[in-house]
Amino acid sequence: MLDSIIKKIIKKPERSPIEALQEYLTKHGYGGMIIPHTDSFQNTPSSPESNRLQVLFDFKGSAGLGIVLENAAALFVDGRYILEAQNLISPSLEVFLWTQKSIQDFLDEPEKTSKKLILGFDPLLISKNCLEDLKN
């Protein structure tokens, strides 16, 4: 599911991939999308095309998770990648260490969401543990 969306949106060179995804989310009634680094086997992607974080965020690290909302975007990484993420990514995107800010804390910020948030995700790419963490 997510790969087909990404293939559609990257064909719009007049917008950044994040802006194109935000437009897609608004058009289809989603408040946001969870973008994992892993593939459907919970492994590191084997090709640049299947590395969703690289396609959308230009992030080449081997661990991370992105959240794209209608009006914001964030990348959560571990300590190995914080400098790379801050240097490679657009200043309009927020970068957080997993240990310093949770995804839930990011989503709970009032300026991020003013209504009940419907997050889209690809069930083949999100582990059960990740979903449980997001529920809590």
C-alpha positions, 0 to 999 in steps of 0.5 A: 500500500505505502509503496504504491502511494510513494510511487504516485507522489514522487512523480510530482517534481513541483513538490517535495515528496513530503509536501506531495504526501501531505497533499495525498493525505488531505485528499484521502482523509488521513491526518497522517502516515507512519513511515517505517524504515523496515521492509515487510520482513522487518529487515533493512530495505535492500534497495534505495527504492524500497527505503521509504525514509530515503525517498521521502526524507532523504535519510540514509541511516539504517534505523528510523521512523517517520511521521508525516502529518497534514501540517508537520513531519518528523523523523525519529532516530537513534543516537547514531543518526541524529547529526546526519538527520539534522544535516540532511533533512529540510529545516521544516522537518523535526528530528528527534532521538527515540530516547528524548521524545516519544511518537505519542508526545509528538502527536499530542502537541496541540499545534500538530493536530486539532482533531482526532487523528486518523493515521495511515500505515502499511500493515506489512511494514509495521510490527505488532510491537510498534503498533502496541507502542503507538496505542499506549 
